[in-house]
Amino acid sequence: MIALIVRREFTEWWREGRLRWLAAGCVVLLLSMALLGWQATLVDVQARHAAIEGEHDNFLAQGAKNPHAAAHFGQYAFRPVLLPSAVDPGVGPWMGSMIWMEAHRRNLAEFRAAEEGAGYGASAMLSVSWVLQYVVPLLVIIIGFAAIAGERERGTLSLLLAQGVPLHKLAIGKAAALTAAMLLLLVPLILAILALYGLSPTELNTHDAASRLLWMGLAYALYVIGFAALVLCVSLLASTARLALLALLVLWVVMVVLVPRLATDAAAARHPLPAATSFWAAIKRGEGTEVSSEIPEVRAARLREALAAELLTRYGVTRVEELPVNFTAVYLQRLEEADAPIFDRAYGQLWAAQESQRSLRALFGVLSPTIVLREVSMALAGSDPFALWHFSQAAEAHRRKLVEALNGTQARDGAGRAFYVAPAETWAQMPTLSYTPPDVAEILARHRGDWLLLWLWALLPCAAAVVLAKRVGRGR
């Protein structure tokens, strides 16, 4: 019986020309966004690889110079671009794409694509994820608002019930048809993504790209199923199709548009992020302990004296010139080590504020599945703030390792020299940054609560629709 109901629904939708055009338009929009997103991602990946090679060549081509000067010469670390970001660019265009690594300073990510022109920012907004999160639920409403209410208004619902069709089976059949219709709309998109995935160059198909896309597909499927069940619940309760449509449009505006915006604004107001000037001022203050590389000369002199006394005692000599290590290099490394806790504290507080914002948004996720889906989708696409934080931590660890290696080279090879110049081949012996984004298991574990809400969003409306259908059926 349910199969017959599903077939009947598909037949009626196919006869309705307006629905065919709406569905076709949605498919074309999704395919266009998929192609544009893939092209933009491919360009970003190619540009990143070229920049990495150029930056590495620049570092190797410094020639003979002082190792600490090479540490100040610095390097850029480039944030990786993952293939799933073609589906969901998330906040990627608003996150910095590279981090400048230099001695005595931990820098914020810079070169945000959204700041390079309004065109890029607009294209980032129009993505596959945007269509799936905003347009597809609206399409579900337009197709399914009259599922039961329309039958009731036309008088055919009584005829169906009189013929022995249980209302709950009718509701299940209509819900199954609506869900299947929406998922079928995604088939061309899935095929297109698979084709683009197969055509993507090797450097793009990395970091569990296939697994990330599969989990993203599951998240969006749960999202669509929940909306289909919600549409059926409202259609069961509404006395007319017009009333059902009005109620569903109000729900769409509230859940998909207003609550996410309210959640974002509330999170930003409750846990504001510091302005760049305030952030750097706090780092220089160091909560009472200024960054060592920027302390006044008197305090710097005291630090040098204390270190000199320590080293003279350790090596049993009377003059700095007699030390078996280059004193200047050891002093510079001591500055680095003194600065590290201050940077860690300042950046840790910055990340804590971002996490507090995410936690507050999660509370609003009870009212809006769009918030929950957005968090999961961005995380799997590698385009959420955590992706940048994870990368920035790796970049900072490499910066410290590189500076320590350069200072160590000067300390070892420059012993007894007032100024040491390292040969050009020294730079090839320095460590290089090798970064791996968090794997899928870590992302899924981090978003356990979001996944629970997504499953509840998909299952509770389905259960509610069955209960409502039985109650309405008994009440007739």
C-alpha positions in Angstrom: 0.0 0.0 0.0 2.8 2.4 0.9 4.5 1.7 -2.4 1.3 2.6 -4.3 1.0 5.8 -2.3 4.6 6.7 -3.2 3.9 6.0 -6.9 0.8 8.1 -6.8 2.6 11.0 -5.3 5.4 10.9 -7.9 2.8 10.7 -10.7 1.0 13.8 -9.4 4.2 15.7 -9.0 5.3 14.9 -12.5 2.0 16.1 -13.9 2.5 19.4 -12.0 4.6 21.4 -14.4 5.6 24.0 -11.9 7.1 21.4 -9.6 9.1 20.0 -12.5 10.6 23.4 -13.3 11.4 24.1 -9.6 13.1 20.7 -9.3 15.0 21.2 -12.5 16.1 24.7 -11.5 17.3 23.4 -8.2 19.4 20.7 -9.9 20.9 23.2 -12.3 21.8 25.5 -9.4 23.4 22.7 -7.4 25.4 21.5 -10.4 26.5 25.1 -11.2 27.7 25.6 -7.6 29.5 22.3 -7.6 31.4 23.1 -10.8 32.2 26.7 -9.6 33.3 25.5 -6.2 35.5 22.8 -7.7 37.2 25.2 -10.1 37.8 27.7 -7.3 39.2 25.0 -5.0 41.5 23.7 -7.8 42.8 27.2 -8.4 43.5 27.6 -4.7 45.3 24.3 -4.4 47.5 25.0 -7.4 48.3 28.5 -6.1 49.2 27.1 -2.7 51.6 24.5 -4.1 53.3 27.1 -6.3 53.6 29.4 -3.3 55.1 26.6 -1.1 57.7 25.8 -3.7 58.6 29.5 -4.2 58.8 30.1 -0.5 61.1 27.1 0.0 63.3 28.2 -2.8 63.5 31.7 -1.4 64.6 30.4 2.0 67.3 28.2 0.4 68.6 31.0 -1.8 69.5 33.3 1.1 73.2 32.8 0.7 75.7 33.0 3.5 74.4 35.0 6.5 73.9 35.0 10.2 71.5 32.2 11.3 69.5 34.5 13.5 69.2 36.9 10.6 67.8 33.9 8.6 65.3 33.4 11.4 64.1 36.9 10.9 64.1 36.4 7.1 61.2 34.0 8.0 58.9 31.8 6.0 55.2 31.6 5.1 53.1 28.6 6.2 50.2 28.1 3.8 46.9 26.7 5.1 45.9 23.6 3.2 42.8 23.6 1.0 40.7 20.4 1.1 38.5 19.1 -1.7 35.3 19.1 0.4 35.6 22.8 0.7 34.4 23.0 -2.9 31.0 21.9 -1.4 31.2 24.0 1.7 33.7 26.9 1.7 32.4 27.8 5.2 34.3 30.6 6.8 37.4 29.8 4.7 37.3 33.1 2.7 37.3 35.0 6.0 40.2 33.0 7.5 43.7 33.9 6.7 45.3 31.6 4.1 48.9 31.9 5.4 50.9 32.6 8.5 54.2 34.5 8.6 56.8 32.6 10.8 59.6 34.7 12.1 61.8 35.0 15.2 60.4 36.4 18.4 56.8 36.7 17.1 53.8 34.5 16.6 51.6 36.1 13.9 48.0 35.8 13.1 46.9 34.3 9.8 46.6 36.9 7.0 45.5 37.3 3.4 41.8 36.7 3.7 40.2 36.0 0.3 37.0 37.7 1.3 38.9 41.0 1.7 40.4 40.8 -1.8 37.2 41.7 -3.5 33.4 41.6 -3.2 33.1 39.2 -6.1 35.0 36.5 -4.3 33.0 36.9 -1.1 29.7 36.7 -3.0 30.8 33.5 -4.8 31.8 32.0 -1.5 28.3 32.6 -0.2 26.7 30.9 -3.3 27.9 27.4 -2.8 26.5 23.8 -2.8 26.1 24.0 1.0 24.2 27.3 0.8 21.7 25.8 -1.7 21.3 22.6 0.4 20.9 24.5 3.7 18.5 27.3 2.4 16.9 26.5 -0.9 16.3 22.7 -0.6 14.2 23.0 2.6 12.1 25.7 0.9 11.6 23.3 -2.0 10.5 20.6 0.4 7.9 22.9 1.8 6.6 24.0 -1.7 6.3 20.4 -2.8 4.9 18.8 0.4 2.8 21.5 2.2 -0.4 20.1 0.7 0.4 16.4 1.3 -2.4 15.9 3.8 -4.0 19.4 4.2 -4.6 19.5 0.4 -6.3 16.1 0.5 -8.5 17.3 3.4 -9.3 20.5 1.6 -10.3 18.8 -1.6 -12.4 16.2 0.3 -10.3 13.3 -1.0 -8.9 12.5 2.4 -12.3 11.2 3.6 -12.7 9.1 0.5 -9.3 7.5 1.0 -10.0 6.7 4.7 -13.4 5.4 3.7 -11.7 3.0 1.3 -9.8 1.5 4.2 -6.5 3.4 3.8 -5.1 4.0 7.3 -4.1 7.6 7.8 -0.7 6.7 9.3 0.1 4.6 6.2 -1.0 7.4 4.0 1.3 9.8 5.9 4.2 7.4 5.8 3.8 6.9 2.1 3.6 10.7 1.4 6.6 11.3 3.7 8.6 8.5 2.0 7.7 10.0 -1.4 8.7 13.5 -0.4 12.0 12.3 1.1 12.7 10.1 -1.9 12.0 13.0 -4.3 14.4 15.3 -2.4 17.1 12.7 -2.3 16.6 11.9 -6.0 17.2 15.6 -6.7 20.6 15.1 -5.1 21.6 12.2 -7.4 22.9 14.5 -10.2 24.8 16.4 -7.7 26.3 13.3 -6.2 27.3 12.0 -9.7 28.8 15.4 -10.5 30.8 15.4 -7.3 32.0 11.9 -8.0 33.0 12.9 -11.5 34.9 15.9 -10.3 36.5 13.9 -7.5 37.8 11.4 -10.1 39.0 14.2 -12.3 40.8 16.1 -9.5 44.6 16.0 -9.4 46.3 13.9 -6.9 47.3 16.8 -4.6 43.6 17.6 -4.2 42.4 14.1 -3.3 44.2 14.0 0.1 43.4 14.0 3.8 40.4 11.6 3.7 38.6 13.6 1.1 36.2 10.7 0.1 35.4 9.9 3.8 34.7 13.6 4.5 32.4 13.8 1.5 30.5 10.7 2.6 29.9 12.0 6.1 28.8 15.3 4.7 26.3 13.5 2.5 24.9 11.7 5.5 24.5 15.0 7.4 22.7 16.6 4.6 20.4 13.6 4.1 19.4 13.7 7.8 18.7 17.4 7.3 16.4 16.8 4.4 14.6 13.9 6.1 13.9 16.1 9.1 12.4 18.8 7.0 10.3 16.4 5.0 8.9 14.9 8.3 8.3 18.4 9.7 6.3 19.4 6.5 4.2 16.3 6.9 3.5 17.1 10.6 2.3 20.6 9.8 0.2 19.3 6.9 -1.5 16.8 9.2 -2.4 19.5 11.7 -3.4 22.3 9.3 -7.1 22.5 8.2 -6.2 24.0 4.8 -3.2 23.8 2.4 -2.9 27.6 2.6 -2.6 27.6 6.3 0.0 24.7 6.1 2.1 26.7 3.6 1.9 29.8 5.8 2.9 28.0 8.9 5.8 26.2 7.2 7.1 29.4 5.6 7.2 31.0 9.0 9.1 28.0 10.4 11.5 28.1 7.5 12.2 31.8 8.2 12.6 31.3 11.9 14.7 28.1 11.8 16.8 28.7 8.7 17.3 32.4 8.7 16.5 34.2 12.0 17.7 31.8 14.6 21.1 31.2 12.9 21.6 34.9 12.6 20.5 35.5 16.2 22.9 32.7 17.4 25.8 34.3 15.6 25.1 37.8 16.9 24.5 36.5 20.5 27.7 34.5 20.4 29.7 37.5 19.2 28.2 39.8 21.8 28.6 37.4 24.7 32.1 36.3 23.8 33.6 39.1 21.7 36.9 38.6 19.9 39.5 41.2 20.6 40.5 43.7 17.9 44.0 43.2 16.4 45.4 46.2 18.1 44.0 45.1 21.5 45.3 41.6 21.0 48.8 42.7 20.3 48.8 45.2 23.1 47.8 42.4 25.5 50.6 40.2 24.2 53.1 43.0 24.7 51.9 43.5 28.2 51.9 39.7 28.7 49.6 40.1 31.7 52.3 41.7 33.7 55.2 40.1 31.9 56.1 41.8 28.7 57.3 39.9 25.6 61.0 39.4 26.2 62.1 40.6 22.8 60.4 43.9 23.4 61.3 44.6 27.0 63.2 47.8 28.0 66.9 47.8 27.6 67.4 47.8 31.4 65.5 44.6 31.8 67.2 43.1 28.8 70.5 43.9 30.3 69.5 42.1 33.5 68.4 39.1 31.6 71.7 39.0 29.7 73.6 39.3 33.0 71.7 36.5 34.6 72.2 34.2 31.6 75.9 35.0 31.5 76.3 34.2 35.1 74.5 30.9 34.6 76.6 29.8 31.6 79.9 30.8 33.2 79.0 28.7 36.2 77.9 25.8 34.1 81.0 25.7 31.9 83.5 26.8 34.6 84.9 29.7 32.7 85.4 33.4 33.7 84.6 35.2 30.4 81.8 35.0 27.9 84.3 34.7 25.1 85.6 31.5 26.6 82.3 29.8 26.5 82.1 26.7 24.2 78.9 28.1 22.7 78.0 31.4 21.1 76.5 33.4 23.9 74.4 35.7 21.6 72.7 32.6 20.1 71.9 31.1 23.5 70.6 34.5 24.7 68.3 34.8 21.7 67.0 31.3 22.2 66.3 32.1 25.9 64.2 35.1 24.7 62.2 32.8 22.5 61.6 30.4 25.3 60.6 33.2 27.6 58.1 34.5 25.0 56.5 31.2 24.3 54.2 31.0 27.4 53.0 34.5 26.8 52.1 33.7 23.2 50.5 30.5 24.2 48.3 32.2 26.8 47.2 35.0 24.5 46.4 32.7 21.6 44.8 30.2 24.0 42.5 32.9 25.3 41.6 33.9 21.7 40.7 30.3 20.8 38.8 29.9 24.1 36.6 32.8 23.0 36.0 31.2 19.7 35.1 27.9 21.4 32.7 29.7 23.7 31.0 31.2 20.7 30.6 27.8 19.2 29.2 26.4 22.4 26.6 29.2 22.6 25.7 28.7 19.0 25.2 25.0 19.8 22.6 25.9 22.3 20.6 27.6 19.6 21.0 24.4 17.5 18.1 22.9 19.5 15.9 25.5 17.7 17.6 25.4 14.3 19.0 22.3 12.5 20.7 24.7 10.1 23.1 25.8 12.8 24.0 22.2 13.6 24.4 21.2 10.0 26.5 24.2 9.2 28.9 23.3 12.1 29.2 19.7 11.0 29.5 20.6 7.3 32.2 23.2 7.7 34.2 20.9 10.1 34.2 18.1 7.5 35.1 20.5 4.7 38.1 21.8 6.7 36.7 25.4 6.4 35.7 26.1 10.1 37.7 28.0 12.7 39.0 24.8 14.2 40.8 24.0 10.9 42.7 27.3 11.1 43.5 26.8 14.8 44.8 23.3 14.2 47.0 24.6 11.4 48.2 27.6 13.3 49.3 25.4 16.2 51.3 23.2 13.8 52.8 26.3 12.2 53.8 27.7 15.6 55.4 24.4 16.6 57.4 24.5 13.4 58.4 28.1 13.9 59.8 27.3 17.3 61.6 24.3 16.0 63.1 26.2 13.1 64.2 29.1 15.2 65.7 26.7 17.7 67.6 24.9 15.0 68.9 28.2 13.6 70.0 29.5 17.0 71.4 26.1 17.8 73.5 26.2 14.6 74.9 29.6 15.6 75.4 28.5 19.2 77.4 25.4 18.1 79.3 26.7 15.1 79.7 30.3 16.2 81.4 29.6 19.5 84.1 32.2 20.3 83.0 34.5 17.5 81.3 37.9 18.0 79.4 37.5 14.7 78.9 34.2 12.9 78.0 33.8 9.2 76.7 30.4 8.2 77.4 29.0 4.8 74.6 28.9 2.2 74.2 25.2 2.4 73.1 25.5 6.1 69.5 26.4 5.1 68.9 23.1 3.3 69.5 21.3 6.7 66.8 23.2 8.5 63.4 21.4 9.2 60.5 21.9 6.8 56.9 22.2 7.7 54.9 19.0 7.2 51.2 19.4 8.2 48.4 16.9 8.3 44.8 18.2 9.1 42.8 16.5 11.8 41.4 13.2 10.6 37.7 12.4 10.2 37.6 10.4 13.5 38.8 13.5 15.4 36.3 15.7 13.7 33.4 13.3 14.3 34.4 13.1 18.0 34.6 16.8 18.3 31.1 17.2 17.0 29.4 14.4 18.8 26.7 16.7 20.2 26.0 18.1 16.8 25.5 14.6 15.3 23.2 13.7 18.1 21.1 16.8 17.3 21.1 15.9 13.6 19.8 12.4 14.3 17.2 13.7 16.7 16.1 16.3 14.1 15.6 13.5 11.5 14.0 10.9 13.8 11.7 12.9 16.1 9.7 14.6 13.4 9.3 11.2 11.7 8.0 9.7 15.0 5.8 12.7 15.6 4.3 12.4 12.1 3.3 8.7 12.8 1.8 9.6 16.2 -0.1 12.6 14.7 -1.4 10.5 11.8 -2.8 7.8 14.2 -4.4 10.4 16.4 -5.9 12.3 13.6 -7.1 9.1 12.0 -8.8 8.0 15.2 -10.4 11.4 15.6 -12.2 11.3 12.3 
